[in-house]
Amino acid sequence: MSGFLSPHPVDSEEVLTLDGSASTTPTTPEGSLYLEERPRTNGKPLSTAVFDTMTRTPPVRNICCVGAGYVGGPTAAVIALQNPHIRVTVVDKDPNRIRRWNSQHPPIYEPGLNDILRVARDGSRECTFQNEPTTKSGASIASDTPSTSSSECTSQCDGNKSATTTVAARQPNLFFTTDVAKCISEADIVMIAVNTPTKYRGNGAGSATDMTAFEAVTSVVAQHARPGATIVEKSTVPCRTAQFVQDTLALHRPGVHFEVLSNPEFLAAGTAIKDLLNADRILIGCNQTPAGHRASAALASVYSAWIPHSRIITTNVFSSELAKLVANSMLAQRISSINSIAAVCEATGADVDEVAKAIGADPRIGSKFLKAGIGFGGSCFKKDVLSLAYLADSLRLPEVAEYWRGVIMMNEFARDRFAARVVRCLNNTLVGKKLTVLGYAFKKDTNDTRESPAVEIIRTLVEEGPREIAIFDPCCVPVQMEEEISRFLSPDVLHANGGPVKVYADAYEACNASDALLITTEFDEFKTSPVSTTVDVAPLPSPPVKTANGATDPRPFKSLDQPTENELLALHSYLLKASNDPDLVASKDPLGRLNPMPGCAEDCPDCHLQKITGVAGYGASQGHVPKGRFDWRKIHYHMRKPHWLFDGRRVVDIGTMEKLGFRVESVGRMGH
């Protein structure tokens, strides 16, 4: 069998069928350990039926996640971190992807993911720290770390042993492999987390969900799953897919009982780990039968290791499937709504941020997802809106389908209007001019470029015949960006092939001698306000004790015996931020808890790429950390007059930039 997921330079999840043929579609895609309140009725936080069943459900010991992409990898990592007694295995038929997950070069970047891999995948050592807040930078480092900071902590701990906490060592319980059949056959729970993009040919092209990979994996699961196993839909699928899964299981294994659950993810690229560690809800859809409730209870027990029971919502399986589509569609709708108002603001002199603030103050509306820009991207929003529209069409509800397709139309309008504005302001010609695109990923803090608005904006600009289109992104690897541009646009557009598009690893080189800058991703580096240099992956409990540099100490922890993994991650983040010891910061192991990372083979292609390009990418040893604000004065000095700046994400302060001499055009604001 060939891969469920094909290789990708920036690791989008392009689909392959089981026989190896390429899919016809491109890619789209405060924890408490104990019960906080008595569960309520079904469809509310953890139904009574499920809660009562949890005490009678055999413990889950083995989970297999099929699909090592943007959903499967981070989800499995967090489940493994929070459940050290459960063996969690991620399987995928793409050997290159699995190799990277088992190396220092994971295929995706998410803030906080590296720290979790270092514990769950590699295991950890016993460590000791002082469970009291301190304002002394670098204190409370693990006593077994051979460093000056370590010795300092040891002496403190000796003087106050009652406040000393020891964290036990743990064995690895997160594994990545291509042995799909074997791992499925051993699992109590099998999660299906493969890509389900939009079809782009055949019946339903442009709207329907391409179930090629999902169908192929379901057949494999049906053939190899052990009797009584629970099959969980993690992929975003059309409503009533659970019935298809049940029918497939019955076809391959007649008379063998399986339960099918819907457990959709609600993750956002760039904050996936934060969303998993501090989920606002876990949705589990099941058959409304005793067996269905037992299966739901088993899965709920996995999440209850760190998610309060009050946040675990149970519904029937079809409601769960539909809820995921509706959630993403409603969020996309809000973005398109405010972008439609941005167009009105540009024509009238109103400011869209001021309008958004005014309407967001109404608690019935709220302020989230009211940031105007060049439209949404990513693998989910467009795909799920189109899937909902196709569902409405299939149910003979054309008015509903037309309503939701309007969301996509407005999103494309916002993107195209921005590109047209650039051309118009530059006298309707780009010939002989250099433009710099700042941001290639579809949002900040991720290297996910799927459905990125920047791609289509670049396509439009290329058609205008510019001398050069320079591209810089703080989070994407330049070589991989070039490969993707070659595939989605044409190899001929690349500078190396005589075209205008050139990718830079240095922002100032990209901006040098540029006629216009376009901000297409809201990275903190591009803002005109200070940025945070660390990512907190867990909530920081009170009391807030701060060091001179503003880091907040999460201690003391409630439990002296064994802090939760969320608490340990918060302490890890704090100690790195609070320390002034460059060696400690470089080690990225302030607790002395981590084992060495897996070594790379001599012929490791990722290490080879690093040697050639000088760009390391984002692996277990490092991640994207904002370096601080751009020196906009320096950029202005080396640009060509009249210093055009087109802010497609409203991240710069217009007054500040105009004082520097920039001529700023911003989405949702009347131009010059």
SULKA-V96286 format. One record per run of one state. SS is the DSSP state (A for helix, B for strand, O for the rest). FROM is the first residue (numbers start at 1). TO is the last residue. Records with the same first field share a line. If there is no record, write none. Layout:
SS=FROM-TO + FROM-TO
//
This chain:
O=1-4 + 6-14 + 17-21 + 23-44 + 46-47 + 55-61 + 67-71 + 83-86 + 92-94 + 102-109 + 111-112 + 121-123 + 125-126 + 131-147 + 160-160 + 168-169 + 171-173 + 178-179 + 187-188 + 193-197 + 199-208 + 210-211 + 225-229 + 234-240 + 253-258 + 263-271 + 278-281 + 287-289 + 304-308 + 349-351 + 361-380 + 395-397 + 426-430 + 432-433 + 439-445 + 447-452 + 463-465 + 467-467 + 473-477 + 489-490 + 498-500 + 505-506 + 512-515 + 520-523 + 527-544 + 547-551 + 554-564 + 579-581 + 588-593 + 595-604 + 614-631 + 638-643 + 648-653 + 661-662 + 667-672
B=5-5 + 15-16 + 22-22 + 45-45 + 62-66 + 87-91 + 110-110 + 124-124 + 127-130 + 164-167 + 170-170 + 174-177 + 189-192 + 198-198 + 209-209 + 230-233 + 259-262 + 282-286 + 312-316 + 431-431 + 434-438 + 446-446 + 466-466 + 468-472 + 494-494 + 501-504 + 516-519 + 545-546 + 552-553 + 594-594 + 644-647 + 663-666
A=48-54 + 72-82 + 95-101 + 113-120 + 148-159 + 161-163 + 180-186 + 212-224 + 241-252 + 272-277 + 290-303 + 309-311 + 317-348 + 352-360 + 381-394 + 398-425 + 453-462 + 478-488 + 491-493 + 495-497 + 507-511 + 524-526 + 565-578 + 582-587 + 605-613 + 632-637 + 654-660
//
